[in-house]
Amino acid sequence: MGYADELFDLTDRVVLITGGSRGLGREMAMAAARCGADVIIASRKMDNCVATAQEITEQTGRAALPYQVHVGRWDQLDGLVEAAYDRFGKVDVLVNNAGMSPVYDKQSDVTEQLFDAVVNLNLKGPFRLSALIGERMVADGGGSIINVSTHGSLRPHPTFIPYAASKAGLNVMTEGLALAFGPTVRVNTLMPGPFLTDISKAWNLPEGSNPFAGSALQRAGQPAEIVGAALFLMSDASSFTTGSIVRADGGSV
């Protein structure tokens, strides 16, 4: 095993990823398994979880547990945690990746129900899941929690204010939990910019011009380009990194 392989080695670690059946979550789950981890794929659609878990096991030989859960529903999270610990006996890495960003035309179109749904999934659920697993990580001697935010939490656009606000709360939560669970458990924010996943198909992008021209790399990311930053935070490569924001946004402004 070479130096880089050892640095990013996740052999026999257990990684739980919410929203892990598609998009960036799927890429991170597959990457973790390729580095030796067993994974828990949690999302709202069981069929997608099962398909992703089977693909991971077939390609990597690692165990993959599919689990249907709505992260925005507080009372469902205890079951997810118990299932993970019943199957694997531990969780070494928690990736709070599940999120939603509904489309609306104007601010008054945002209903209370929609606003609450965004906050529940993007902020309240990750807090509860981090609390349940983080305390067990402390008792077990260590771990890593990764909160997946967005560059829009720093510079929100009017078209996704509830989403940006909930993710800004996630950024703050990272810093607080890093202190709460330190020194043995690290808590960091992974902050993606625009990525061309299945969700991006719903974007109303202007034709005839580059909507990403204002960023340093002048393009959106491909899903696989999240992997390097994610593996850094999952592994011992980030052993002195906590309470931090790691941006993978192409230099978005």
C-alpha positions as CSV (number, residue, x, y, z in Angstrom):
1,M,0.0,0.0,0.0
2,G,1.5,3.4,-1.1
3,Y,1.6,6.5,1.1
4,A,-1.5,8.1,-0.4
5,D,-3.4,4.8,-0.1
6,E,-2.6,4.6,3.6
7,L,-3.5,8.2,4.2
8,F,-7.0,7.8,2.7
9,D,-7.5,4.2,3.8
10,L,-11.0,3.5,5.2
11,T,-10.6,-0.3,5.5
12,D,-13.2,-1.8,7.9
13,R,-14.6,1.6,8.8
14,V,-18.4,2.2,8.6
15,V,-19.7,5.2,6.7
16,L,-23.4,6.3,6.9
17,I,-24.5,8.7,4.2
18,T,-28.0,10.2,4.1
19,G,-29.2,11.0,0.6
20,G,-26.7,8.3,-0.4
21,S,-28.7,6.7,-3.3
22,R,-28.0,9.3,-5.9
23,G,-26.1,12.4,-6.9
24,L,-23.2,13.5,-4.7
25,G,-24.2,11.1,-1.9
26,R,-23.9,8.1,-4.2
27,E,-20.5,9.3,-5.4
28,M,-19.3,9.6,-1.8
29,A,-20.7,6.2,-0.8
30,M,-19.0,4.5,-3.8
31,A,-15.7,6.2,-3.1
32,A,-15.8,5.2,0.6
33,A,-16.4,1.6,-0.3
34,R,-13.6,1.7,-2.9
35,C,-11.3,2.8,0.0
36,G,-12.4,-0.2,2.1
37,A,-15.4,1.0,4.1
38,D,-18.7,-0.7,4.6
39,V,-21.6,1.8,4.0
40,I,-25.1,2.6,5.0
41,I,-27.2,4.1,2.2
42,A,-30.1,6.0,3.7
43,S,-32.7,7.9,1.7
44,R,-36.5,8.2,1.3
45,K,-36.9,5.7,-1.6
46,M,-36.0,2.2,-0.7
47,D,-35.7,0.9,-4.2
48,N,-33.0,3.5,-4.9
49,C,-31.2,2.6,-1.7
50,V,-31.3,-1.1,-2.6
51,A,-30.1,-0.5,-6.1
52,T,-27.2,1.6,-5.0
53,A,-26.2,-0.8,-2.2
54,Q,-26.2,-3.7,-4.6
55,E,-24.1,-1.8,-7.1
56,I,-21.6,-0.9,-4.4
57,T,-21.2,-4.4,-3.1
58,E,-20.9,-5.8,-6.7
59,Q,-18.2,-3.3,-7.6
60,T,-16.2,-3.2,-4.4
61,G,-17.0,-6.3,-2.3
62,R,-17.9,-4.2,0.7
63,A,-21.1,-4.6,2.7
64,A,-23.8,-2.0,2.0
65,L,-26.9,-1.6,4.1
66,P,-29.9,0.1,2.4
67,Y,-32.2,1.9,4.8
68,Q,-35.4,3.9,4.0
69,V,-35.7,7.0,6.1
70,H,-37.0,10.6,5.9
71,V,-34.2,12.6,7.6
72,G,-36.6,15.5,8.1
73,R,-38.8,13.4,10.4
74,W,-37.2,13.4,13.9
75,D,-38.9,10.2,15.0
76,Q,-37.5,8.1,12.2
77,L,-33.8,8.7,13.0
78,D,-33.5,6.5,16.1
79,G,-34.5,3.6,13.9
80,L,-31.7,4.4,11.4
81,V,-29.1,4.6,14.1
82,E,-30.2,1.4,15.7
83,A,-30.2,-0.4,12.4
84,A,-26.6,0.8,11.6
85,Y,-25.3,-0.3,15.0
86,D,-27.2,-3.6,15.0
87,R,-25.6,-4.4,11.6
88,F,-22.1,-3.1,12.0
89,G,-21.6,-2.3,15.7
90,K,-20.3,1.2,15.0
91,V,-20.4,4.2,12.8
92,D,-17.0,5.8,12.0
93,V,-18.2,8.5,9.6
94,L,-21.6,10.2,9.3
95,V,-22.2,12.3,6.2
96,N,-25.3,14.5,6.5
97,N,-25.9,14.9,2.8
98,A,-29.7,14.7,2.4
99,G,-31.2,18.0,1.5
100,M,-33.8,19.8,-0.6
101,S,-34.1,23.1,-2.4
102,P,-37.6,23.7,-3.8
103,V,-38.3,26.0,-6.7
104,Y,-40.6,29.0,-6.3
105,D,-41.4,32.1,-8.4
106,K,-41.5,34.7,-5.7
107,Q,-41.0,34.9,-1.9
108,S,-44.7,35.0,-1.0
109,D,-45.1,31.6,-2.8
110,V,-43.1,30.0,0.0
111,T,-45.7,28.4,2.3
112,E,-45.1,27.7,5.9
113,Q,-45.3,24.0,5.1
114,L,-42.6,24.3,2.4
115,F,-40.3,26.4,4.7
116,D,-40.7,23.9,7.5
117,A,-40.0,21.0,5.2
118,V,-36.7,22.6,4.1
119,V,-35.5,23.4,7.6
120,N,-36.6,19.9,8.9
121,L,-34.6,18.1,6.2
122,N,-31.6,20.4,5.9
123,L,-31.0,21.4,9.5
124,K,-33.1,19.8,12.1
125,G,-32.6,16.2,10.9
126,P,-28.8,16.6,10.7
127,F,-28.7,18.0,14.2
128,R,-30.6,15.1,15.6
129,L,-28.6,12.5,13.7
130,S,-25.3,14.1,14.7
131,A,-26.4,14.1,18.3
132,L,-27.4,10.4,18.3
133,I,-24.3,9.2,16.5
134,G,-21.8,11.8,17.7
135,E,-22.3,10.8,21.3
136,R,-21.8,7.2,20.4
137,M,-18.6,8.1,18.5
138,V,-17.3,9.9,21.5
139,A,-17.9,6.8,23.6
140,D,-16.2,4.6,21.0
141,G,-13.2,6.8,20.9
142,G,-13.5,8.8,17.7
143,G,-15.1,9.5,14.4
144,S,-15.9,12.1,11.7
145,I,-19.1,14.0,10.9
146,I,-19.4,15.8,7.6
147,N,-22.2,18.3,7.1
148,V,-22.8,18.9,3.4
149,S,-23.7,22.5,2.9
150,T,-23.7,24.8,-0.2
151,H,-21.7,27.8,-1.4
152,G,-25.2,29.5,-1.5
153,S,-25.2,29.6,2.3
154,L,-22.5,32.3,2.0
155,R,-24.0,34.2,-0.9
156,P,-27.7,33.3,-1.2
157,H,-29.7,34.0,-4.3
158,P,-33.3,35.1,-4.1
159,T,-34.5,31.9,-5.7
160,F,-33.4,29.7,-2.8
161,I,-33.5,31.7,0.4
162,P,-35.0,29.0,2.7
163,Y,-32.5,26.5,1.4
164,A,-29.5,28.9,1.9
165,A,-30.7,29.8,5.4
166,S,-31.0,26.2,6.5
167,K,-27.5,25.4,5.1
168,A,-26.1,28.5,6.8
169,G,-27.5,27.0,10.1
170,L,-25.7,23.8,9.2
171,N,-22.4,25.8,8.9
172,V,-22.9,27.2,12.4
173,M,-23.9,23.8,13.7
174,T,-20.6,22.3,12.5
175,E,-18.6,24.7,14.7
176,G,-20.7,24.0,17.8
177,L,-20.6,20.3,17.4
178,A,-16.9,20.3,16.8
179,L,-16.5,21.7,20.3
180,A,-19.2,19.5,21.8
181,F,-17.7,16.2,20.5
182,G,-14.0,17.1,20.5
183,P,-11.3,16.2,21.0
184,T,-11.9,12.7,19.6
185,V,-14.6,13.4,17.0
186,R,-14.1,15.8,14.2
187,V,-17.0,17.7,12.7
188,N,-16.6,19.6,9.4
189,T,-18.6,21.2,6.6
190,L,-18.2,20.1,3.0
191,M,-19.4,23.0,0.9
192,P,-20.1,22.1,-2.8
193,G,-20.9,24.6,-5.5
194,P,-22.9,23.8,-8.6
195,F,-22.7,20.2,-9.6
196,L,-24.3,18.6,-12.7
197,T,-26.3,15.9,-10.9
198,D,-29.9,14.7,-11.7
199,I,-31.1,17.7,-9.6
200,S,-29.4,20.2,-11.9
201,K,-31.7,19.1,-14.7
202,A,-34.4,21.3,-13.1
203,W,-32.2,24.4,-13.2
204,N,-33.5,27.2,-15.4
205,L,-30.2,28.1,-17.0
206,P,-29.9,30.8,-19.6
207,E,-29.1,29.7,-23.1
208,G,-26.3,31.1,-25.2
209,S,-24.1,32.1,-22.3
210,N,-22.0,30.5,-19.5
211,P,-23.9,30.9,-16.2
212,F,-20.8,29.9,-14.4
213,A,-18.5,32.4,-16.0
214,G,-18.2,34.4,-12.8
215,S,-16.5,31.5,-11.0
216,A,-12.8,30.8,-11.1
217,L,-13.1,27.5,-13.0
218,Q,-16.0,28.9,-15.1
219,R,-18.0,25.7,-15.1
220,A,-20.1,23.4,-12.9
221,G,-18.6,20.3,-11.3
222,Q,-19.0,16.7,-12.3
223,P,-20.3,14.5,-9.5
224,A,-17.1,12.5,-9.2
225,E,-15.2,15.8,-8.4
226,I,-16.7,15.8,-4.9
227,V,-14.8,12.6,-4.0
228,G,-11.4,14.1,-3.2
229,A,-12.7,16.5,-0.6
230,A,-15.1,14.0,0.9
231,L,-12.4,11.3,1.3
232,F,-10.1,13.9,2.9
233,L,-12.7,14.6,5.6
234,M,-13.7,10.9,6.0
235,S,-10.1,9.7,6.5
236,D,-7.1,10.3,8.7
237,A,-5.8,12.7,6.1
238,S,-7.9,15.4,7.9
239,S,-6.8,14.4,11.5
240,F,-6.1,18.0,12.5
241,T,-9.1,19.5,10.7
242,T,-12.3,20.2,12.6
243,G,-14.9,22.9,12.8
244,S,-13.9,23.9,9.3
245,I,-15.5,24.6,5.9
246,V,-13.9,22.7,3.0
247,R,-15.1,24.3,-0.3
248,A,-15.5,22.3,-3.5
249,D,-17.2,24.9,-5.5
250,G,-14.9,25.8,-8.5
251,G,-14.2,29.2,-7.0
252,S,-17.8,30.3,-6.9
253,V,-18.4,33.9,-6.0
